[in-house]
Amino acid sequence: MKQQSQVYHAEAKWLHENYIPTMEEYMPIALVSCGYPLLTIASFVGMDDSITKETFIWAFNDPKICRASNTICRLMSDIVSHKFEQERGHVSSAVECYMNQHGVSMQEAYNEFYKQINNAWKDINEECLKPTAAAPRSALDRILNLARVMDLFHKGEDAYTHVGDAAKTSINALLIDSIPI
């Protein structure tokens, strides 16, 4: 939570100074401000006995699977929400940072981020093949499922901010119209 507050402060400073950071400045801050590092660790609380003190220590050290999940969260969110956020006076997103730094179009920034998202999914797949005592299958599955949520809420639309039909349909299929056992 302390780290979350610190990155929010950094983003607020950028906003008030009308500063567009480079991608190298933006990503370490944005990967925390997306909330997924905090959510990941908090989601381990109360899980089964395979989640140990070592699992929390492992997660606090930013393993590859967590970085990949955070990357998916941040970039997918920025792609679908940056236009709306700029209209309401939000800090620059990865899209604006990349465009400003590299002098490219919005579509070229999107294309680069889709490559990074695909690579992040590959990293998650690779890490899911290697459970350990510190990173048991249940923890890896939790991180994988958090990345899947971002894919659901940000595939083509910002269904997190503006709950869309795709999200409603998926949630209804899972919770309301589920297949009886």
C-alpha positions in Angstrom: 0.0 0.0 0.0 2.9 2.3 0.7 4.3 1.7 -2.8 0.8 2.3 -4.3 0.6 5.7 -2.5 4.1 6.6 -3.7 3.4 6.0 -7.4 0.1 7.8 -7.2 2.0 10.8 -5.9 4.5 10.5 -8.8 1.6 10.4 -11.3 -0.1 13.4 -9.6 3.2 15.4 -9.9 3.4 14.5 -13.6 -0.2 15.6 -14.1 0.2 18.9 -12.3 3.4 19.7 -14.2 1.9 18.7 -17.5 4.9 16.3 -17.8 4.9 13.4 -20.3 7.4 10.9 -19.1 9.5 8.6 -21.2 8.4 5.0 -21.3 11.4 4.2 -19.2 10.1 6.6 -16.5 6.5 5.7 -17.0 6.4 1.9 -16.9 8.0 1.3 -13.4 5.4 3.7 -11.9 2.5 2.6 -14.1 3.1 -1.1 -13.4 2.5 -0.4 -9.7 -0.3 2.2 -10.2 -2.4 -0.3 -12.1 -3.1 -1.9 -8.7 -2.2 -5.4 -9.7 0.9 -5.8 -7.5 -1.2 -4.9 -4.4 -4.2 -6.9 -5.7 -2.1 -10.0 -6.3 -0.5 -10.1 -2.9 -3.8 -9.2 -1.1 -5.5 -12.0 -3.1 -3.2 -14.6 -1.5 -4.6 -13.8 2.0 -6.9 -16.6 3.1 -6.0 -19.0 0.3 -5.2 -22.6 0.9 -2.3 -23.9 3.0 0.0 -23.9 0.0 0.3 -20.2 0.3 3.2 -19.6 2.8 5.3 -16.8 4.0 7.7 -17.8 1.3 5.0 -17.2 -1.3 4.5 -13.6 -0.1 8.2 -13.0 -0.1 8.4 -14.4 -3.6 5.5 -12.2 -4.8 7.1 -9.1 -3.1 10.2 -9.6 -5.2 8.4 -9.0 -8.5 8.8 -12.4 -10.2 8.4 -12.7 -14.0 4.8 -13.9 -13.9 3.8 -10.9 -11.8 5.6 -8.4 -14.1 3.9 -10.1 -17.1 0.4 -9.9 -15.4 1.0 -6.2 -14.5 2.2 -5.4 -18.0 -1.0 -7.0 -19.5 -3.1 -5.0 -17.0 -1.4 -1.7 -17.6 -1.1 -1.8 -21.4 -4.5 -3.2 -22.1 -6.1 -0.6 -19.9 -4.1 2.2 -21.4 -5.0 1.2 -25.0 -8.7 1.2 -24.4 -9.0 4.0 -21.9 -6.4 6.7 -22.8 -8.7 8.8 -25.1 -11.4 9.0 -22.4 -8.9 9.7 -19.6 -7.2 12.5 -21.6 -10.7 14.1 -22.1 -11.2 14.2 -18.3 -7.6 15.5 -17.6 -5.8 12.3 -16.5 -2.1 11.7 -16.4 -0.5 10.6 -19.7 -0.9 6.9 -20.5 1.6 4.6 -22.1 0.1 5.6 -25.4 0.9 9.3 -25.0 4.3 8.5 -23.5 5.2 6.2 -26.4 3.9 8.5 -29.1 5.7 11.5 -27.6 9.0 9.7 -27.1 9.1 7.9 -30.5 7.2 10.3 -32.7 4.8 7.7 -33.9 1.0 7.4 -34.5 -1.4 6.1 -32.0 -1.8 2.9 -34.1 1.9 2.3 -34.1 1.9 2.7 -30.3 -1.0 0.2 -30.1 0.9 -2.3 -32.3 4.0 -2.1 -30.1 1.9 -2.6 -27.0 0.1 -5.6 -28.5 3.5 -7.2 -29.1 4.4 -6.6 -25.5 1.1 -8.0 -24.3 1.6 -11.1 -26.4 5.1 -11.5 -25.0 3.7 -11.1 -21.5 1.3 -13.9 -22.1 4.2 -16.1 -23.2 6.0 -15.2 -20.0 2.9 -16.2 -18.0 2.6 -19.5 -19.8 6.3 -20.2 -19.2 6.1 -19.5 -15.5 2.9 -21.6 -15.1 5.0 -24.6 -16.2 7.3 -24.2 -13.2 5.5 -24.3 -9.8 7.8 -24.3 -6.8 7.4 -24.5 -3.0 7.5 -20.7 -2.9 5.3 -20.3 -6.0 2.8 -23.1 -5.8 0.3 -23.9 -8.6 -2.5 -22.1 -6.6 -0.5 -18.8 -6.5 0.4 -19.1 -10.2 -3.2 -19.8 -11.1 -4.4 -16.8 -9.1 -1.9 -14.5 -11.1 -3.0 -16.1 -14.4 -6.6 -15.5 -13.6 -6.0 -11.9 -12.7 -4.4 -11.4 -16.1 -7.5 -13.1 -17.7 -9.8 -10.6 -16.0 -7.9 -7.8 -17.7 -8.3 -9.6 -21.0 -12.0 -9.8 -20.4 -12.5 -6.2 -19.3 -10.2 -4.6 -21.8 -10.5 -6.6 -25.0 -11.5 -4.0 -27.5 -13.4 -1.8 -24.9 -13.0 -0.4 -21.5 -15.5 -2.6 -19.8 -14.0 -1.8 -16.4 -14.8 1.9 -16.5 -17.9 1.6 -18.8 -19.4 -1.8 -18.2 -20.1 -3.0 -21.7 -22.1 -5.8 -23.2 -19.2 -8.2 -23.5 -18.4 -8.0 -19.8 -22.1 -8.3 -18.8 -22.5 -11.3 -21.1 -19.4 -13.1 -19.6 -20.4 -12.3 -16.0 -23.9 -13.5 -16.6 -22.7 -16.7 -18.2 -20.4 -17.4 -15.3 -22.6 -16.4 -12.4 -26.2 -16.3 -13.5 -26.7 -18.6 -16.4 -24.0 -21.1 -15.3 -24.3 -24.8 -16.2 -25.8 -26.7 -13.3 -23.7 -29.5 -11.8 
